[in-house]
Every structure is written in structure tokens, then in C-alpha cells.
Amino acid sequence: MTLLTAEGIGLSIGGNRILDAVDVAFRRGRVTALLGPNGAGKSSLLACLAALRVPNEGAARLDGADVAGLDRRERGRRIGFLPQAADVHWDVDVATLVALGRLPHQGRWGATAADRAAVERALAATDMDGLRTRGVERLSGGERGRALLARVLAGEPEWLLADEPLASLDPAHQLDVLARLRGVADAGSGVVLVLHDLHLAARIADDAVLMRGGRVIAAGPADDVLTAPLIAQAYGVDVEIGVTPGGQRFILPIAR
């Protein structure tokens, strides 16, 4: 089974220790939620996994190879990264933006029928087909976030790494994007998400990594990690954990 791993990752920025000896493994076909309070190191760990940051110690490895040492095109084909900020600095139309996700797959002759089909699937999967000709700067924040997600999906990566992909979305589109990401994992890719909402994490995650202060407190199956004692250790809050009549697990913070 293909593994994406953090092996002894340590990261310091401006004299501040951001990540400290982080060891964790991610598996394809599963959704993993990276969780923890602000400043826990979640986004920094995700950036190291995508080789957007190179750690001071340790390495991120894909099937044993250092991710930072992979050829850029190979890395672009195998790892898709969705940043936290839904910023686009050029006013192209949505279809053009989404097609950029196919660039690592294209040879000297440009886009193929397979590339165009992948773009169409990504537009449909994110409910952006009807906005394909609209300029990106005329999209709402939520629409822009879905367009950027479509760009990543168009690349059909082995690994989809997303930093707070639900942040700018209304509840209906949050649930829709969760369903799409679930489908990506069910199709065999690995999905690693930075999330703040414990309830949504409980809804989608197969596995969870709970962090605080740049360290991993717990990692493993979500039901084993998302427990009241471990959540209290990470966040300093009490929670109520239960199951809805429909069988959906929920986690709600409660006042102490």
C-alpha cells in the first residue's frame, strides 16, 4: 500500500519551533483529518508533506522517497495541494483555472482528450460546470474555493492535501465537498485535510491526527483519537460525543 509519511519532522521558522519530531503515516483510500488548536502545526505539517516547506530535521516520504527530492512534474502528478487562502491573482475563467490542474500530465503537444475529460469531471464534481465561463475575480469566496478544489481534482492525484477546504463554504456546500472528498478516497486516493470543526471531522475522517504545540498527541482510527480525554488534552475543552438517530457520530464542545 502506498504510504505518505512524516519521519521525525522538525521545523523552525524565525527561531520558533513549529514542528517537533513529528512521526505519522497516511494511507491511500482513507481520509485523515489533521486537528488541533491554532498554532498546533497542522498547516505547517501539510506544507512539509507537499514539499512546500523543507523541514530542518527529518523528511516527508512517498513510498520511501523524499518528497522534496522528487521531480517537480512527478510530484505535481502524485500530490495535489489545496491552500487555505482562496486567492487567485489573475482573472481567468473558471474552466481555464481548473485546466491548470492537468499541466503536470501534459507533454509537448498540450492537452489531450483525457485531460479535457478530467477537467469536465472536476467541474461537475464541484458544481462549477454552470460557472465555467465566469472570471475567477467575479466569483464569491465560496465559489472561488470550489474552483480551486476543482483544479486539484482535475489533476487526479494519488494524494489530495487540503488546508481547511471548508472554511469559506456555506453548510450545504460543506457537506457536498465532504461527499466529494469521501468519493476521492473511496476511489483509492489518499486525502489529508486540515480541519477545525470536530463535528465535520467525525463525519468524514477514517483516521485522525491530533496535534498541540507542534507535536502529535495521538494518531490512528478516528474513533480512537477523537475521544473526550484526548480532545480535552489538545484543546482544553470538554465535549459531548454521541450518535444521531441516523447513526451519524457527533462531537459538540460544551462549557466547563
N, C-alpha and C positions, 0 to 999 in steps of 0.2 A: 504493500500500500504506500502511495506517495505521501511523504511527510514534509511538512514545513516546520522547522524547529528554531527556537531561540536557545542557544547554548552558551550559558554563562555571560549573557549580555550585560555590559556595564556602559553607561552613557553619562558623560558630564558635559554641561553646557555653561560657559561663563563661570566656571568654578562651582556650579551647583550640581549635585549628584541627582540625576534624573531617573536612571535605572541602575539597579544594584544586583548583580549576579542572577539575572532572570533566566530560568530554565523552564521551558514549556514546549509541548509538541502539539501540532494541529494535524487533523486528518481530513482527507478528501471525503466528500459525501456527507459531511456534517457541518452544522452551523455552530460556531463558537462565539460566545459573547465575551468581550473584554469589559470588565466592570470595575468600578471603584470611584471614590470621590474625586473632585477636581484636584489636579496635581499628583494623581496616583502614578502617572507614567503611561497611561493607556495609549494615547496618541503617539507618543514617542516610540513605544514598542512597535506599534503598527508601522510607523515610518521606517524603523530598522528592518522589519520583515520585508518591506518593499524596496529596500536599499536606497531610500530617500535620505536616510541618515546612516552613517557608518559608525558602529559603536566603538568606544575606546577599548573595551575588552570583549572577548567572545565574538560570536558571529551568528547571523541568521543563515540557515542552511536549507536548501531544497534538494531532497534526495541526497543529502550528504555534501552537496556542492555549496560553497559560499555564494549567497545570493548576490552580494556586491561584486563578485568576480565573474558573473555570467555575462555573456554578450548582451548588449542592450536590447537588441531585437528579440533574442530568445527570452530575456526577462519580460519584455513587453508582451510577448505571446502567452507566457505562462502565468504572469501575475498582473491582475488588474487592480488599480488603486483608485478609490473614490475619496477625495479630500473632504475635510469638514466644511470649508468655505465653498459656497456655490457661486464662485466668481468666474466669469468669462471675460477676457479682456479684448475681445474682438466681436463685432456684430455680424456673425454669420447666421445662416438659417439653421434650424434645428437639425434637419437631415444632414447638412454638411458637418455640423459638430459631431453628430453620432457616428458618421462615417470615419472620423479620425480614429475611432477605436479599432479600425481594421488596418491601420498603417503598418503595424509590426508584421502582419501577414502578407503584405503585398510585395511583389517583386518589381522588376524594372518596367513591366507593362501595365502597372497600375491595378485598379480594381477589377475583380473578376465577378462572374455571376454568383459565386459562393459568397464573396464579400457583400454584394448588394443584398443577397438574401439574408445574411446575418444582420445587416442594418435594419431591414424590414422587420425581422423578428424582434429586435431590440426596441424599435419604435412601438410595436404592438404590445410588447410585454410591459412597457411603462406608460401606456395610454397616451402616447405622444404622437400617434400617427396623424391625428387631425391638426397638429400644430407644426408639421414638418416644414412648412414654408415660412413660418414666422421667425423674425430675427430674434436672436437669443436675448438681446437687451430689452425686448418688449415682453418678455416672459415675467410672470410673478416669481417670487423666490422659490415657492414650491415647484412650479413648472420647470424652473432652471435646474433645481435639484434632480428632478426626474429625467431631464435631458442629459445631465452629466452621468446619471446612473445608466441611461441607455447607451451612452458612449462606451462605458466599461463593459456592459453586457454584449455589445456588438463584437468585442474582441474575443468572446467565448473563452476566457482564461481558465486555466486549471484552478487558480486561486483568485477569489474576489475579496479584497481587503477594503473595508468601508469605514470611514471615521464619522460616526454619528449621522448615518444616512437618513434618519427620520426627523432630524431637528427642524427642518423648515416645512414639514408636511402637516396637513390637517389630518384628523383621526382617520377619515376614510382612506386617504392615500397612504397613511402609515400602515394600515392593515393590508392594503393592496401591495405595497412594496415588500412587506414581510412575506406575503404569499409568494411573490416573485423570487425573493431570495431563497425561500424554502424550496422552490422549484429548481433553482440553480444547484443547490446542494443535492437534492434528490436525483438530479441528472448526473451527479458524480463529481462536481467541483467542490473545492473547499471554500467555505465562506467564513470570514472572520470579521466581526462587527464590534466597533466601539459603541456602547450604548450607555445612556444614563437612566433610562426608565426600567426599573427592576421588573415591573409587571410585563412589559413587552419582551424583555429578555426571557422571562419564564415562559412566555408564549411561543417563542421561536427556537430557543437555543437547545441543541443537543448537549453541548458542553459549555462550561463557563470557566473563566479565569478571573479571580477576584484579586484586585491589587490595592495596595496602600503604600504611600511613601516610596515608590519605585521598586517595591518587592511584590512577589506573588504570595498571597496569603493562602490561597487554595486553588487547585485546578483539577478538573475532572468532569464527570457527568453533571449536568446542570442541577439535577435533583439532589445530588450530594453536596454541591458547592453552595447553592442558594438556600441556605438554612438560616434560621433566625440568629444563632450564635455567631456564625461567620459573617453575616451581614452587619450585625452589631459591631463586630471587631473592625470591619472595613469602614463603615460609615458612621458609627456612633449613634445609630438609631435603632429603635425596636420596630419590628414588622409583624404583621399578621399574614400568615400563609394559609391558603385554603384552596378549595376546588369549587368552581361554579357548578350549578346544576347540569350544565352541558359538558362537564368534565374538563374544563379549562383551568389550569393552575393559575392562581393569582398571588401577588405579593404587594401588600399595602403598608407603607410607613405609618406608624402610629406615635402619638405623643407619649413621652415618658412621664 
